[in-house]
Amino acid sequence: MVKVADTDILDWAGFLSEKEGIFAEPTSAAAFAGLARLIRLGRLGVGADVLVPVTGSGLKAAIA
């Protein structure tokens, strides 16, 4: 478990939408922000198998 900033979550929501075509709500984007942080902290190695479920549509939340 890692802590991530709200700005990181919104950045990931935007990235997923723009680059991957996934309109994720912030709670789902938080998992990607956490994954990125784990990689930066060296807790997750390159080539590790990871599953990040996107369980909520961005239609549920207003993302600026």
C-alpha positions as CSV (number, residue, x, y, z in Angstrom):
1,M,0.0,0.0,0.0
2,V,1.3,3.4,-0.9
3,K,0.0,7.0,-0.6
4,V,-0.6,9.0,-3.8
5,A,-1.5,12.6,-4.3
6,D,-4.9,13.7,-5.7
7,T,-3.0,15.4,-8.6
8,D,-1.3,12.1,-9.5
9,I,-4.7,10.3,-9.6
10,L,-6.2,13.0,-11.9
11,D,-3.1,12.9,-14.1
12,W,-3.5,9.1,-14.5
13,A,-7.2,9.5,-15.2
14,G,-6.3,11.9,-18.0
15,F,-3.5,9.7,-19.3
16,L,-5.7,6.7,-19.4
17,S,-8.4,8.6,-21.2
18,E,-6.2,10.3,-23.8
19,K,-3.7,7.6,-24.5
20,E,-5.6,4.3,-23.8
21,G,-9.2,5.2,-24.4
22,I,-10.1,4.2,-20.9
23,F,-12.5,6.6,-19.1
24,A,-11.8,5.6,-15.5
25,E,-13.2,7.2,-12.4
26,P,-10.6,8.5,-9.9
27,T,-10.8,5.5,-7.6
28,S,-9.7,3.3,-10.5
29,A,-7.1,5.7,-11.7
30,A,-5.7,5.7,-8.1
31,A,-4.5,2.1,-8.6
32,F,-2.4,3.2,-11.6
33,A,-1.0,6.1,-9.7
34,G,-0.1,3.7,-6.9
35,L,1.5,1.3,-9.4
36,A,3.6,4.1,-10.8
37,R,4.7,5.0,-7.3
38,L,5.7,1.4,-6.4
39,I,7.8,1.3,-9.6
40,R,9.5,4.6,-8.7
41,L,10.2,3.4,-5.2
42,G,11.8,0.2,-6.5
43,R,9.2,-2.1,-4.8
44,L,8.1,-3.5,-8.1
45,G,10.6,-4.7,-10.7
46,V,10.7,-4.3,-14.4
47,G,8.9,-7.2,-16.1
48,A,6.7,-8.0,-13.1
49,D,3.2,-9.3,-13.9
50,V,0.6,-6.8,-12.7
51,L,-3.2,-6.7,-13.0
52,V,-4.9,-3.4,-12.4
53,P,-8.7,-3.7,-12.6
54,V,-10.7,-0.7,-13.7
55,T,-14.0,-1.1,-11.9
56,G,-15.6,2.2,-12.3
57,S,-16.5,4.3,-15.4
58,G,-15.5,8.0,-15.5
59,L,-19.1,8.7,-16.2
60,K,-19.7,8.3,-12.5
61,A,-17.4,11.2,-11.6
62,A,-16.7,14.7,-13.0
63,I,-13.1,14.9,-14.0
64,A,-11.7,18.3,-14.8
